[in-house]
């Protein structure tokens, strides 16, 4: 496959579940949408990549991931679903910090201590909610802790984003390996030998390695079974109609004040920065909507 996609596989006779992703285009799309500085691009790209794996585990519905830290980045919010669609934003897109001792973008410092929250919408009455303390703020380690603490699944999570000098995203991707019940000790030992020898995921993607290549390099050809390939992309489902529904929830006096003082409204989607404009006539129509029981419409 070309472009961004995710590969799902199993290895060692089903003892290991694996996901490998290339997410360069969607990470750069988010960078352009939100005018992200490099640290924010790296943090959001990593979170979207890992969230796509969570989304792929759902039969329906979606998953929302919230990284809430005390660092200057403040928050990362991502939504993903089982169809490979993802969207997200950060609290502060303009974070600037010196490179760390390894010459890397200091994502952990930008995130700071805090929590990783996962909300799974399973099309049931109440969503499932899982929350864990941030392990390092580097995103990969934090998702690994979530899988272990909240889903009792030992996991290796490697996510990375390589940013060009002009701030565009050169490469983005991820690798998640999960040990399933019954995994033998020799499987664990083999993975412990192989994984440290790999280059960073973003470097592998930048060097032209495909998600399949990365799986073969990590797990070995003779034990790997590819199950599914799926395109992934940045998609926001916002619309003017949805924002109009939001305006319906405002109080009568608040809406009247907007009509009288401004005569218009501009609402911006947090996830994609799309702006929706409502003129006086459209706002008045919302005021006059008969579905707003007990309201006196026109002013």
N, C-alpha and C positions, 0 to 999 in steps of 0.2 A: 504493500500500500504506500501511497505518497501522502504528503501532508502530515497532519497530526493524527495519531491513532494510539489505541491501547490494545495490547495483546494479553489474553488470559491463558494460563497454562497450568499444568500440574507436572510434578516430577517425582522420581523415586516411588513409582507405583502408588501415587496419590498421597504420599506422605507430606509433600510440599505443594502449597498453592502459590502461584507466582503471577505478578502483574508487571508489565513493562510498558512504558509510555513515552512517546515523543509529543511534547506540548509547546514547541517553539512558536508556532504561529499564533496560538491563542494567548500565550503569555505576552507576545508583542502587541497583539490587538488590545489587550487590557492596558498595556503600557501607554499606547496611543490614546485610548479612550479617557484614561484618568490622568494623563500627563505625569506619569510616575518618574521619580528620580530612581537611580539604580537600586538602592537598598529596598525601596518599596516594590520595585519590579521583581526582585529576587524573592521577597517574602510572599507576595501575592502569587507569583508563579508557582512556588513550591506548594503553597496551600491549595491552589486550584488543582495541581497535579495529584496530590494525595486525596483530595476530596472526590475527584473523578473515580478513584478506586472504590471509595465508600459508596458513591452513587451506583456503581456497577453491581454492587452486592444487593441492591434492592430489586425486587420484582416489579414494584411500582412506587409512585410517590417520589419524594426527593429527600436529600439530606442537606442540612445547613450546618456549616462549621463556623464557629466564632472563636477567634484567638484574641483573648482580652489580656493585654499586658500593661505594665506600668511604664514602659519605655516610650520614647518619642513617637513611635509608629502608632501607638495607642491601640488600635483594633485592626483585625482582618476578618472580613465576613465573606463567606463563599457559599454558594448554593450549587448543587450538582444533582443530576438525575440518572436513571438507568439507561437513558438514550445517548449518553455521552455529551450532554449539554452542561455547561458550567458558566457561572458568572461570579463576579466578586469585586470587592473594593477594600481600600485601607483607610484608616482614620486620618492619617497624615501622609499624603503622597510625596511630600517635599523633604523628607528626612535626609540629612547629610551628616555622616560621621566618618572619621578617618578609617582607613583599612586596618584590619586586625594584624596581629603579628605574622600571620601567614600570607598577608597580602590579599585577604579575602574580604568581601563585603560583610560587615558585622551585623548580620540579621538578628542574632540572639540578643545583642546589646540594644538594637532598635526596638525589639519586642519587649524585652525585660521580663521580670517575674510576673506570673499571672496564671490564667487557666485556659485550657482547651475545652470548648463545649461542642458537643455533637448532638444535633437534634434530627432524629430520623422520622420523617413523615411516612407512616406505613399505611396510609388511607384508613386509619382506625380513629376511634374517638379521641384518643390522646396520643401524641407523639412520644417516641422513646427519647429520653434525654440522658446523655452520659457526660460527665465532667471529670477532668483530671488536672492536677497542677502541671504547669509547663515544666518539662524536664530541663531544657536548655534555651528554648525560644528559637532554636534553629529549624524548627518545623518537623524535620524528619524524626528526630529523637522524640518529639512530643507526640507524633502520631503513633510511634512504636509503643510509647507508654500507654496511650489510649487503647490500642488493640490488646495490650497485655492486661491492663487493669479492668477495663470495661467489657471486653469481649473474650477475655481469657484465652487469647491467641498469641503466643510468642511470635514476634514479627521483626524482620529487618526492613527498615524504611530508609531509602536513599532517594532524596529529591534534590534537584539542583537547577540553577538558572545562571547562564553565563551572559553577561551584559557587555556590549560593545562600548568603545570610547564615546561614541555618539549617543549613548543611552539606549539604543535599540537592543532587542534581545537576540543574541547570537545563537543560543541553544537553550532548550529547557526540556526536562524529562524526569522520569522517576522509575524506580524499581522497588517493588514490595514483595518480600518473600514471607510466607507464613507457614509455620510448622503445625500440621494437623495432628489430631490424637493418634497415637501409635507410631509416631516417627521414631525410628531407631537411632541409637547413639552414633552409629557410623555416619548416618545422614547429617546429623548435627556437626560432627567432626569435619566432614567434607566441606560443608558450607563455611565453617569457621576458618578453614584453610583458604578457600577460594575468594571469599568476599574482600578481605583486606588487600588482596593483590590487584583489585580492579581500580582503574582510574575513576575520578569523580564522574557521576552520570552525565553532567553537563558537558564535560570534556569528551566523553564517548560519543554523545550526540553531535557535538561540534566536529568531531573527526569522521562523521558520516556513518556511524554505527546505527543500525536499525534497532527497534525494540526486540525483534527476534534475535539479532546478533548478540545483544546484551544478555538475553536469557541463555543462549547457548554458551557464552563465555562464562556465565555464572554457574550454571547447573550442569553443563556437559551435554553433548548431543544424544548419548545413548539412553538418558533417563528422562528426557523432556518430551512432553506431549502438548502441542498447541491446541487449545480448545476453541478459541474465538478471537477474532479481530474486530475492532469497532472504531469508527471515526470519532474523534472528539473535537469540540469546537466551543468557542465563546459565544453564547446566545443569551440574550435577555428577553424575557417575555413581557416586559412592560408595555403599556399602551395608553393612549389618551383616555380610553374608556375606563381603564383601571384607576387612573388618577381622578377622573370624574367621580367614580365611586368613593374615593377618599374624600373628595370635597363634600359629598353628601353627608359624611359623618361629622362635619363641622357644625357647631352650634349656629342657630339662626342669626344671632346678633353678630357673631364673628364673620359670617358670610356677608351680611348686610354691610358691615364695616368695610370689607374688601371692595364691594361694589361701589359704595359711596366715595371712599377715599382714593382708591387706586383705579377702579374701573377695569381691572385686568389682573391676571395672576400667571406667574411662571413657576412651574413645578419641575424639579430635576430629579431623575432617577439616580439613586445612590449607586446602583450596580453598573450602570453603563453611561451615565452623564447625559443621557438624552433629555432634552428640554421640551416640555409641553406647555403651550400657551392657551389661556382661556380669556376671551374678550368679555366685555360687559354683557353682551347678549347671552353668551354661554353661561356666565355666572348667574344671570337672572333666571335662565331656564332651570338651573339647578334649584334655585330658590322656589321656583314655581312648581317644581316636580310634585305631583300628587302623592308620590310614594312617601313623602316626608310628612307623616301623620301629625296633625295638630299645628302645622306651621301656617303662618300667614305669609303668602309668597311675595307679591310685588311690593315695592317700596315707592 
